[in-house]
Amino acid sequence: MRIFEDIHLTIDYQEKLSYFKVVRLGSEQMKEDEYKELMLKWSEEIDYYKPKYQLVNYLNFYRPIPPEMQLWLNENLIGPAFKAGMKRVAFIISRDFYVQVSLEQTMAEEAGKIFQLKYFDNEKDAEKWLFKEG
C-alpha cells in the first residue's frame, strides 16, 4: 500500500512482510530545508509503521550527500529507524559515482553498525536478501 508520495519520494508498505519499499526520485534541485523536511517525513513513517525490512531504490537519485548532511541523516533518519526496530536495509544504488560514494559513506557512519545492510543493482536480488532467513 502506498503510504507516501511526492515528486521526490514514494514509500510503499507491506504489513504482512513488515517491509518498506522506498523509491528516491530526482532531487538535485531540492533546497537543503526541503530535503530535511522530506527525510523527517520518511522518519515519521518509519516510526509509525515500524518496518523490520526496507529496500531503498536510489537509481534515479543524482545528488551527492555532503558530509554535514550525512551526519544529520544519521541523527534524524538512521538512528530513529533502528529505534523503531528496523533490522535489514537493502539499497539499489545510483550509477553516479559521487552519489554512490556519498551514500556508502553515510551508511558506513552509523547504519553499518546497527543494521544489516547491503548494496545491489536490482530489486530482485535485494528482496531475496532482505527476506532470507538468518
Backbone hydrogen bonds in HBPLUS format (Angstrom, degrees):
<---DONOR---> <-ACCEPTOR-->    atom                        ^
c    i                          cat <-CA-CA->   ^        H-A-AA   ^      H-
h    n   atom  resd res      DA  || num        DHA   H-A  angle D-A-AA Bond
n    s   type  num  typ     dist DA aas  dist angle  dist       angle   num
A0013-TYR N   A0001-MET O   2.79 MM  12  5.32 163.0  1.82 148.6 151.8     1
A0003-ILE N   A0011-ILE O   2.88 MM   8  5.80 161.2  1.92 155.4 161.8     2
A0004-PHE N   A0011-ILE O   3.33 MM   7  5.08 147.6  2.44 143.8 140.9     3
A0011-ILE N   A0004-PHE O   2.87 MM   7  5.08 158.1  1.92 145.4 143.7     4
A0006-ASP N   A0009-LEU O   2.94 MM   3  5.53 145.6  2.06 152.6 162.7     5
A0025-LEU N   A0008-HIS O   2.85 MM  17  4.61 171.8  1.86 124.1 125.6     6
A0010-THR N   A0023-VAL O   3.02 MM  13  5.26 148.4  2.12 139.9 149.5     7
A0023-VAL N   A0010-THR O   2.97 MM  13  5.26 159.5  2.01 144.5 150.7     8
A0012-ASP N   A0021-LYS O   2.92 MM   9  5.13 161.5  1.95 143.2 149.4     9
A0021-LYS N   A0012-ASP O   2.87 MM   9  5.13 158.6  1.92 146.4 151.6    10
A0014-GLN N   A0019-TYR O   2.87 MM   5  5.15 158.9  1.91 150.1 156.9    11
A0017-LEU N   A0014-GLN O   3.21 MM   3  5.62 131.6  2.46 107.0 118.1    12
A0018-SER N   A0014-GLN O   2.92 MM   4  5.86 116.1  2.34 140.7 158.5    13
A0019-TYR N   A0014-GLN O   3.13 MM   5  5.15 160.7  2.17 135.0 141.0    14
A0018-SER N   A0015-GLU O   3.00 MM   3  4.74 143.6  2.14  97.0 108.4    15
A0052-LYS N   A0018-SER O   2.94 MM  34  5.46 134.3  2.15 124.4 134.2    16
A0053-TYR N   A0018-SER O   3.01 MM  35  6.26 160.8  2.05 162.3 166.5    17
A0020-PHE N   A0053-TYR O   2.91 MM  33  6.32 158.3  1.96 147.3 152.8    18
A0055-LEU N   A0020-PHE O   2.89 MM  35  6.30 158.8  1.93 157.4 163.2    19
A0022-VAL N   A0055-LEU O   2.79 MM  33  6.08 174.6  1.79 172.0 173.0    20
A0057-ASN N   A0022-VAL O   2.75 MM  35  6.09 170.7  1.76 164.1 165.4    21
A0024-ARG N   A0057-ASN O   2.95 MM  33  6.03 169.5  1.96 159.4 162.6    22
A0030-MET N   A0027-SER O   3.10 MM   3  5.34 166.8  2.12 112.2 116.4    23
A0034-GLU N   A0031-LYS O   3.08 MM   3  5.27 120.1  2.46 101.9 116.8    24
A0035-TYR N   A0031-LYS O   2.94 MM   4  6.22 159.3  1.99 157.8 164.3    25
A0036-LYS N   A0032-GLU O   2.92 MM   4  6.18 162.7  1.95 154.9 158.9    26
A0037-GLU N   A0033-ASP O   3.02 MM   4  6.11 156.9  2.07 140.0 146.5    27
A0038-LEU N   A0034-GLU O   2.99 MM   4  6.23 154.6  2.06 147.1 153.6    28
A0039-MET N   A0035-TYR O   2.95 MM   4  6.25 156.9  2.01 150.0 156.6    29
A0040-LEU N   A0036-LYS O   2.88 MM   4  6.12 151.8  1.96 150.1 157.8    30
A0041-LYS N   A0037-GLU O   3.03 MM   4  6.30 146.7  2.15 141.0 149.8    31
A0042-TRP N   A0038-LEU O   3.03 MM   4  6.34 156.4  2.09 147.7 153.8    32
A0043-SER N   A0039-MET O   2.93 MM   4  6.19 157.9  1.98 145.2 151.2    33
A0044-GLU N   A0040-LEU O   2.87 MM   4  6.12 150.1  1.96 144.1 152.1    34
A0045-GLU N   A0041-LYS O   3.04 MM   4  6.35 154.5  2.10 149.1 155.2    35
A0046-ILE N   A0042-TRP O   3.02 MM   4  6.37 154.0  2.09 149.6 157.1    36
A0047-ASP N   A0043-SER O   2.93 MM   4  6.19 160.9  1.97 149.9 155.0    37
A0048-TYR N   A0044-GLU O   2.92 MM   4  6.13 151.2  2.00 146.6 154.5    38
A0049-TYR N   A0045-GLU O   2.93 MM   4  6.02 176.9  1.93 155.6 156.6    39
A0050-LYS N   A0046-ILE O   2.73 MM   4  5.16 149.1  1.82 141.9 150.8    40
A0087-LYS N   A0052-LYS O   2.76 MM  35  5.11 168.5  1.78 130.9 135.0    41
A0088-ARG N   A0052-LYS O   3.16 MM  36  6.60 162.9  2.19 162.6 167.6    42
A0054-GLN N   A0088-ARG O   3.07 MM  34  6.54 143.7  2.20 150.7 160.8    43
A0090-ALA N   A0054-GLN O   2.83 MM  36  6.30 160.4  1.87 159.2 165.9    44
A0056-VAL N   A0090-ALA O   2.81 MM  34  6.25 161.4  1.85 161.4 167.3    45
A0092-ILE N   A0056-VAL O   2.91 MM  36  6.24 162.4  1.94 151.0 153.0    46
A0058-TYR N   A0092-ILE O   2.62 MM  34  5.62 163.5  1.65 162.1 167.3    47
A0061-PHE N   A0058-TYR O   3.14 MM   3  5.09 161.1  2.18 115.9 114.1    48
A0069-MET N   A0066-PRO O   2.96 MM   3  5.35 125.2  2.27 110.8 125.2    49
A0070-GLN N   A0066-PRO O   2.94 MM   4  6.26 146.5  2.06 151.3 161.9    50
A0071-LEU N   A0067-PRO O   3.15 MM   4  6.50 154.6  2.22 150.1 154.5    51
A0072-TRP N   A0068-GLU O   3.19 MM   4  6.42 156.1  2.25 137.3 143.8    52
A0073-LEU N   A0069-MET O   2.83 MM   4  6.05 159.6  1.87 152.6 157.5    53
A0074-ASN N   A0070-GLN O   3.03 MM   4  6.29 153.1  2.10 145.1 152.2    54
A0075-GLU N   A0071-LEU O   3.15 MM   4  6.46 154.0  2.22 148.4 154.4    55
A0076-ASN N   A0072-TRP O   2.89 MM   4  6.00 152.9  1.96 151.9 160.2    56
A0077-LEU N   A0073-LEU O   2.84 MM   4  5.18 148.3  1.94 143.0 144.3    57
A0078-ILE N   A0073-LEU O   3.01 MM   5  6.30 164.4  2.04 152.0 157.1    58
A0079-GLY N   A0074-ASN O   2.95 MM   5  5.83 154.0  2.02 147.0 153.5    59
A0081-ALA N   A0077-LEU O   3.09 MM   4  6.09 145.5  2.21 137.0 146.5    60
A0082-PHE N   A0078-ILE O   3.12 MM   4  6.43 155.0  2.19 152.6 158.1    61
A0083-LYS N   A0079-GLY O   3.08 MM   4  6.41 161.6  2.12 152.7 157.8    62
A0084-ALA N   A0080-PRO O   2.95 MM   4  6.14 137.2  2.13 141.1 152.4    63
A0086-MET N   A0081-ALA O   3.13 MM   5  5.70 165.1  2.15 153.0 149.2    64
A0085-GLY N   A0082-PHE O   2.95 MM   3  5.24 157.7  2.00 108.4 115.7    65
A0116-GLN N   A0087-LYS O   3.04 MM  29  6.36 170.3  2.05 151.9 154.7    66
A0089-VAL N   A0116-GLN O   2.84 MM  27  6.31 158.5  1.89 161.4 168.8    67
A0118-LYS N   A0089-VAL O   3.19 MM  29  6.78 143.5  2.33 152.1 161.7    68
A0091-PHE N   A0118-LYS O   2.95 MM  27  6.34 158.6  2.00 157.7 163.8    69
A0120-PHE N   A0091-PHE O   2.67 MM  29  5.94 151.8  1.75 165.3 174.0    70
A0093-ILE N   A0120-PHE O   3.33 MM  27  6.63 149.4  2.43 174.5 168.9    71
A0100-GLN N   A0096-ASP O   2.89 MM   4  6.06 165.3  1.91 161.0 165.8    72
A0101-VAL N   A0097-PHE O   2.94 MM   4  6.15 164.9  1.96 154.0 157.2    73
A0102-SER N   A0098-TYR O   3.02 MM   4  6.12 164.6  2.04 144.4 148.9    74
A0103-LEU N   A0099-VAL O   2.91 MM   4  6.06 155.7  1.97 150.5 157.3    75
A0104-GLU N   A0100-GLN O   2.97 MM   4  6.18 164.8  2.00 151.9 156.1    76
A0105-GLN N   A0101-VAL O   2.89 MM   4  6.10 152.3  1.96 148.7 156.7    77
A0106-THR N   A0102-SER O   2.98 MM   4  6.16 156.8  2.04 143.0 149.0    78
A0107-MET N   A0103-LEU O   3.01 MM   4  6.29 162.9  2.04 153.9 157.8    79
A0108-ALA N   A0104-GLU O   2.89 MM   4  5.98 146.7  2.00 141.9 151.5    80
A0109-GLU N   A0105-GLN O   3.15 MM   4  6.30 145.1  2.28 146.4 153.3    81
A0112-GLY N   A0107-MET O   2.80 MM   5  5.86 150.7  1.89 165.7 160.4    82
A0113-LYS N   A0110-GLU O   2.96 MM   3  5.52 149.7  2.05 115.6 125.0    83
A0114-ILE N   A0111-ALA O   3.01 MM   3  5.25 138.5  2.19 104.3 115.9    84
A0115-PHE N   A0111-ALA O   2.81 MM   4  5.56 162.1  1.85 167.5 165.2    85
A0126-ALA N   A0122-ASN O   3.30 MM   4  6.44 156.0  2.36 142.2 149.3    86
A0127-GLU N   A0123-GLU O   2.82 MM   4  5.97 169.4  1.83 163.8 164.4    87
A0128-LYS N   A0124-LYS O   3.04 MM   4  6.19 155.0  2.10 144.5 152.0    88
A0129-TRP N   A0125-ASP O   3.05 MM   4  6.25 159.2  2.09 146.6 151.1    89
A0130-LEU N   A0126-ALA O   2.91 MM   4  6.16 159.8  1.95 149.8 156.1    90
A0131-PHE N   A0127-GLU O   3.16 MM   4  6.25 162.5  2.20 151.4 153.1    91
A0132-LYS N   A0129-TRP O   3.35 MM   3  5.32 165.8  2.37 104.1 108.3    92
